[in-house]
Amino acid sequence: PGKIDAIKGFEWGTNISEEGKSEGFTHCFLLTFEDEAGRDAYLPHPEHKAFGKVLGPFLEKVCVMDYIATE
């Protein structure tokens, strides 16, 4: 996150749910952006691509969701 200005918040953790509904997913990364333009700047960013290359060999599958928080 310190390398990409568009990232306003970053959290990550491992799955601890006992419900058995994670469909094999073990880790979650939550990134927060000011707006869609920030997200759009992040996607092609070289540091994002480098992070993907580090994780890639360890990933069987990936789930990506973009949403706008509602109150």
VENRABEL-V23782 format. One record per helix or strand of 2 or more residues. SS is the DSSP state (helix for helix, strand for strand). FROM is the first residue (numbers start at 1). LEN is the number of residues. If there is no record, write none. Layout:
SS|FROM|LEN  SS|FROM|LEN
This chain:
strand|7|8  strand|27|7  helix|36|8  helix|46|11
